[in-house]
Amino acid sequence: MQTKAPWRRQLEIVSFAENVKATEVYGFAGNSGMVNLEGQLLRGEADARTVFVFMHPTSTLQLLPMPMALADRGFHVLCAASRYAKNDSALIMEKVALDLGAWIRHARETLGYAKVVLVGWSGGGSLSLFYQAQAEHPTITHTPAGDPVDLTTAGLSPADGVVFIAAHLSRAETLTEWLDPSVLDETDPDKRDPEFDIYSPDCPHQPPYSAEFVARFRDAQRARNRRITSWVQGLLAELKARGTPEVERAFVVHRTMCDVRWLDPTLDPNGRKPEWTYMGHPMTVNVGPVGLARYTSLRSWLSQWSYDLSNAKGPLNAARITDAPVLQIVNGADDAVPATHNPAIRAALATQDTTHVELPGATHYYLGQPELLTQCIDTVAAWCAARGLEG
């Protein structure tokens, strides 16, 4: 058994000013013109020149297996939270990029690290690609809703390397592949098209599904996303035309965890458990309170969930990364990331230094899989050492 290096958790706080007409975060995270971010530095006893930065748009990652395993190996790990920690109902991806930029600046200028490796786990993967693309070649000045968030003048500092691990294409693309296309009325989820209601025993299509049905199912999912986007744009325009202080509105998106892959393991096969998702039984989570995009604001829908308008789509940003080396680790039995997603990212990456590693049998969180977690850390350590990033 490998000896674990001693390390401690160190609270880190980053604050910066931001002038906005309306705030979308609750409490002190965005209070009195300041954005206040909280994070944890998992720091070993020895000094290090490299820090591994983890950020997810909405989750906090300091208790996940991989950051702690890296710390056990002696690496320094910064688990950085965005202003939307544990609440993505009003999340704006462009502002998350600003938050990540503030953390990387803090790592370099305040904590004194010479090198930063950005680790994108799960939903943090597309965020890492989005951030790195804008840090290398900034283009965005406004959100999809037209609100000013200028990343071209934000001084985003590129990471020295990117690890894309157990990660999906993006929140917008993943949600669309999981939207229940049977929903006919967004205000009444009981009104459904039986043709696409795959969780109903009365659905005329049963697994294994035909290629023709899957194609129509996917078309219907994209159509539903676009209908919501059109409604959101119309309501935002109406609110603006009124000229009142009401500039935003929240709404519920019903039935957002529905994918033919979960019922038919022959579709895009990997080692995942059939009739299961990383959140539980698909029929249950489809209507549960924690499904993707269940509660959202108008602006947040356009920024993080709109299939056509989100700026944070994975292949789009992978194609804009030309400088940093990228390590892509695929968990072979991932029950959260569809098997088609990593090949799409790999094909889109523009950087010449790309490495692809697959860990057969590895699940999304490595729960009960210490050998595979060790293999993951070995892979990251060797990749970093070969590029002078080992710390």
C-alpha positions in Angstrom: 0.0 0.0 0.0 1.3 3.4 -0.9 2.1 5.8 1.9 -0.2 8.8 2.0 1.5 12.2 2.3 0.3 14.4 5.2 -1.8 17.4 4.1 -4.2 19.9 5.6 -7.2 21.8 4.4 -6.7 25.6 4.2 -9.6 28.0 3.7 -9.2 30.4 0.8 -11.4 33.4 0.1 -11.4 35.5 -3.1 -13.3 38.8 -3.3 -13.6 41.2 -6.2 -15.8 44.1 -7.2 -18.6 43.8 -9.7 -21.1 46.4 -10.7 -24.4 44.9 -11.9 -27.9 46.3 -12.3 -29.4 43.2 -10.7 -27.8 40.4 -8.8 -28.7 36.8 -9.3 -26.9 35.2 -6.3 -28.3 34.8 -2.8 -26.8 36.3 0.3 -23.1 37.2 0.8 -21.9 35.5 -2.4 -22.7 38.7 -4.3 -23.3 41.3 -1.6 -22.9 45.1 -1.9 -21.1 45.2 -5.2 -18.7 42.4 -4.3 -18.4 38.8 -5.4 -17.2 36.6 -2.6 -15.9 33.1 -3.4 -14.9 30.4 -1.0 -12.6 27.4 -1.6 -10.2 25.0 0.0 -6.5 24.5 -0.6 -5.5 20.9 0.1 -1.9 21.6 0.9 0.9 19.2 1.7 3.8 19.9 4.1 6.3 20.4 1.3 6.2 23.5 -0.9 5.1 23.0 -4.5 5.5 25.1 -7.7 2.3 23.6 -9.3 -1.3 23.6 -8.1 -4.2 21.6 -9.5 -7.3 23.7 -9.7 -10.7 22.0 -9.6 -13.9 23.9 -10.3 -17.4 22.9 -11.2 -20.0 25.5 -12.3 -22.2 24.7 -9.3 -20.7 22.0 -7.1 -18.0 22.1 -4.5 -15.4 19.4 -5.1 -13.2 19.3 -2.0 -14.7 16.0 -0.8 -14.5 14.1 -4.1 -12.1 11.2 -4.3 -9.7 12.6 -7.0 -8.7 15.9 -5.3 -8.1 14.1 -2.0 -6.2 11.3 -3.8 -3.9 13.9 -5.4 -3.3 15.5 -2.0 -2.5 12.0 -0.6 0.2 11.8 -3.3 1.7 15.1 -2.2 0.3 17.4 -4.8 -1.3 20.8 -3.9 -4.9 21.0 -4.9 -7.2 24.1 -4.9 -10.9 23.3 -4.9 -12.5 26.5 -6.0 -16.2 27.3 -5.8 -18.0 29.7 -8.1 -20.5 32.3 -6.8 -23.2 29.7 -7.6 -22.0 27.0 -5.3 -24.8 24.4 -4.8 -27.4 26.4 -6.6 -27.4 26.7 -10.4 -30.9 28.2 -10.7 -29.6 31.5 -11.9 -26.1 30.5 -13.0 -24.5 32.5 -15.8 -21.6 30.6 -17.4 -19.8 33.8 -18.5 -19.7 34.9 -14.8 -18.4 31.5 -13.8 -15.5 32.0 -16.2 -14.8 35.3 -14.4 -14.8 33.4 -11.0 -12.4 30.8 -12.3 -10.1 33.5 -13.6 -10.1 35.1 -10.2 -9.1 31.8 -8.6 -6.3 31.2 -11.1 -5.0 34.7 -10.5 -5.2 34.1 -6.8 -3.2 30.9 -7.2 -0.5 32.6 -9.1 -0.3 36.0 -7.4 -1.3 35.4 -3.8 -0.5 31.7 -3.2 2.7 31.9 -5.3 2.3 28.9 -7.6 4.3 29.1 -10.8 2.2 26.5 -12.7 -1.5 25.8 -12.8 -3.1 22.6 -14.0 -6.8 23.0 -14.6 -8.7 19.8 -13.8 -12.2 19.5 -15.3 -14.2 16.7 -13.6 -17.8 16.0 -14.8 -19.5 19.4 -15.4 -16.1 21.0 -14.7 -14.8 19.6 -17.9 -16.7 21.8 -20.3 -16.1 24.7 -17.9 -12.3 24.1 -18.1 -12.5 24.1 -21.9 -14.6 27.2 -22.0 -12.3 29.0 -19.6 -9.1 28.0 -21.4 -10.5 28.9 -24.8 -11.4 32.4 -23.6 -8.1 32.8 -21.7 -6.1 31.9 -24.9 -8.3 33.6 -27.4 -11.0 35.8 -25.8 -14.1 36.7 -27.8 -17.1 37.0 -25.5 -18.4 40.5 -24.5 -22.0 39.6 -23.7 -24.1 36.7 -22.4 -26.6 35.1 -24.7 -29.3 37.3 -23.1 -27.3 40.4 -24.3 -26.0 41.4 -20.8 -22.5 42.8 -20.7 -19.9 40.3 -19.4 -16.6 41.2 -21.1 -14.2 38.3 -21.1 -12.0 40.1 -23.7 -10.9 42.6 -21.1 -11.0 40.4 -18.0 -7.3 39.4 -18.2 -8.0 35.7 -17.9 -4.8 33.8 -17.2 -4.5 30.6 -19.2 -3.7 27.4 -17.4 -0.5 25.6 -18.1 -2.3 22.3 -18.7 -5.9 20.9 -18.8 -7.1 17.6 -17.5 -10.5 16.6 -18.9 -11.7 13.7 -16.8 -15.1 11.9 -16.5 -16.5 14.9 -18.3 -19.4 15.5 -20.6 -19.8 17.8 -23.6 -21.5 20.6 -21.7 -24.5 21.4 -19.6 -26.5 22.5 -22.6 -25.7 19.5 -24.8 -26.1 17.0 -22.0 -29.4 18.4 -20.8 -30.7 18.2 -24.4 -29.8 14.6 -24.6 -31.6 14.0 -21.3 -34.8 16.1 -22.0 -38.0 14.2 -22.0 -39.4 14.8 -25.5 -42.8 13.5 -24.6 -43.7 16.7 -22.7 -46.3 18.6 -24.7 -47.1 21.4 -22.2 -44.3 23.0 -20.2 -46.9 23.9 -17.5 -48.4 20.5 -17.3 -46.0 17.5 -17.4 -48.9 15.1 -17.4 -49.7 16.0 -21.0 -47.3 13.8 -22.9 -46.9 12.4 -26.4 -47.2 8.6 -25.9 -44.9 8.1 -29.0 -41.9 9.3 -26.9 -43.0 8.5 -23.4 -40.4 5.7 -23.0 -40.9 5.4 -19.2 -44.6 4.4 -19.8 -45.4 0.7 -20.3 -47.8 1.8 -23.0 -45.1 3.4 -25.2 -45.2 1.7 -28.6 -41.4 1.6 -28.7 -39.5 -0.7 -26.4 -35.8 -1.5 -26.1 -33.8 -2.4 -28.1 -34.8 0.7 -30.0 -34.5 1.1 -33.7 -32.1 3.6 -35.2 -35.1 5.4 -36.8 -36.9 5.8 -33.5 -33.7 7.0 -31.7 -33.2 9.7 -34.5 -36.7 11.0 -34.1 -36.3 10.9 -30.3 -33.2 13.0 -30.5 -34.9 15.5 -32.9 -37.8 15.8 -30.5 -35.4 16.5 -27.6 -33.7 19.3 -29.5 -37.0 20.7 -30.6 -38.2 20.9 -27.0 -35.0 22.7 -26.0 -35.5 25.2 -28.8 -39.2 25.8 -27.9 -38.1 26.7 -24.3 -35.4 29.0 -25.7 -37.8 30.8 -27.9 -40.3 31.3 -25.1 -37.5 32.6 -22.8 -36.3 35.1 -25.5 -39.9 36.3 -26.0 -40.5 36.8 -22.3 -37.2 38.6 -21.8 -38.1 41.0 -24.7 -41.5 41.5 -23.1 -40.1 42.4 -19.7 -37.6 44.8 -21.3 -40.4 46.5 -23.3 -42.4 47.1 -20.1 -39.5 49.2 -18.7 -40.2 48.2 -15.1 -37.9 46.9 -12.4 -39.0 43.4 -13.3 -36.1 42.2 -15.4 -35.9 38.5 -14.7 -38.2 35.5 -13.9 -37.7 32.0 -12.7 -39.5 28.9 -14.0 -39.6 25.1 -13.7 -38.5 22.7 -16.4 -40.2 19.3 -15.9 -38.9 15.9 -16.8 -35.3 16.4 -17.6 -33.7 13.0 -17.1 -34.9 10.9 -20.0 -32.4 9.1 -22.3 -33.0 6.0 -24.5 -29.4 4.9 -23.5 -30.5 4.3 -20.0 -33.1 1.7 -21.0 -31.2 0.3 -23.9 -27.5 -0.5 -23.1 -26.8 -1.5 -26.7 -26.9 2.2 -27.6 -23.5 3.9 -27.2 -22.4 1.0 -25.1 -19.9 1.2 -22.2 -19.6 -0.6 -18.9 -22.4 1.3 -17.2 -25.2 -0.4 -15.2 -28.4 -0.7 -17.3 -31.6 1.1 -16.2 -29.6 3.3 -14.0 -28.1 6.9 -13.9 -25.5 8.4 -11.6 -28.5 9.9 -9.6 -30.5 6.7 -9.4 -33.4 5.1 -11.3 -34.1 7.1 -14.5 -37.9 7.1 -14.0 -37.5 8.5 -10.5 -34.9 11.2 -11.2 -36.8 12.3 -14.4 -39.5 13.9 -12.1 -37.4 14.4 -9.0 -36.4 17.8 -7.6 -32.6 17.4 -8.5 -32.8 16.8 -12.2 -30.8 19.1 -14.5 -32.3 22.5 -15.1 -35.3 21.8 -12.8 -35.3 25.3 -11.5 -33.9 28.1 -13.7 -34.1 31.7 -14.5 -34.6 33.1 -18.0 -31.0 34.4 -18.4 -29.6 31.2 -16.9 -31.5 29.1 -19.4 -29.9 30.9 -22.3 -26.4 30.9 -20.8 -26.1 27.3 -19.5 -29.0 25.2 -20.9 -29.8 26.5 -24.4 -28.6 24.0 -27.0 -28.1 26.7 -29.6 -27.1 29.8 -27.6 -24.8 28.6 -24.7 -21.2 29.8 -25.1 -20.0 26.9 -23.0 -20.5 24.0 -25.4 -17.6 21.6 -25.3 -16.5 20.9 -28.9 -16.9 24.6 -29.7 -14.3 25.5 -27.1 -12.1 22.5 -27.6 -11.5 23.8 -31.1 -10.3 27.1 -29.7 -7.6 25.7 -27.4 -4.3 25.8 -29.3 -1.6 26.3 -26.7 -2.2 24.2 -23.6 -1.6 20.4 -23.4 -4.7 18.4 -22.7 -5.0 15.1 -20.9 -8.3 13.3 -21.5 -9.2 10.5 -19.1 -12.3 8.4 -19.9 -13.9 6.3 -17.3 -15.0 3.1 -19.1 -18.1 2.4 -17.0 -19.2 6.1 -16.5 -22.9 6.2 -15.6 -23.1 10.0 -16.0 -21.1 10.7 -19.2 -22.4 9.2 -22.5 -19.8 7.2 -24.4 -20.1 9.5 -27.4 -19.0 12.7 -25.6 -15.3 12.1 -25.2 -14.7 11.2 -28.8 -16.4 14.4 -29.8 -14.1 16.4 -27.6 -11.0 14.5 -28.8 -11.9 15.2 -32.4 -12.4 18.9 -31.8 -9.3 19.7 -29.8 -7.0 22.1 -31.7 -3.9 21.8 -29.5 -1.2 19.5 -30.8 -0.4 18.1 -27.4 -3.3 15.8 -26.6 -3.3 12.5 -24.6 -6.2 10.1 -24.3 -6.4 7.4 -21.6 -9.3 5.1 -20.9 -9.8 3.3 -17.6 -11.9 0.2 -18.3 -14.5 -0.4 -15.5 -14.1 3.0 -13.8 -17.3 4.6 -12.7 -18.0 8.3 -12.5 -16.8 8.7 -8.9 -14.5 5.7 -8.5 -16.7 4.6 -5.5 -15.4 1.3 -4.2 -12.6 1.3 -6.9 -9.4 2.4 -5.1 -7.2 0.5 -7.7 -8.7 2.5 -10.6 -8.5 5.8 -8.6 -4.8 5.0 -8.1 -4.4 4.3 -11.8 -6.0 7.7 -12.5 -3.6 9.5 -10.2 -0.7 7.6 -11.7 -1.8 8.7 -15.2 -2.0 12.4 -14.1 1.3 12.3 -12.3 3.1 10.8 -15.3 1.5 13.2 -17.7 2.5 16.2 -15.6 6.0 15.0 -15.1 6.6 14.6 -18.8 5.6 18.3 -19.2 7.4 19.8 -16.2 4.2 20.3 -14.3 4.7 17.7 -11.6 5.3 20.4 -8.9 
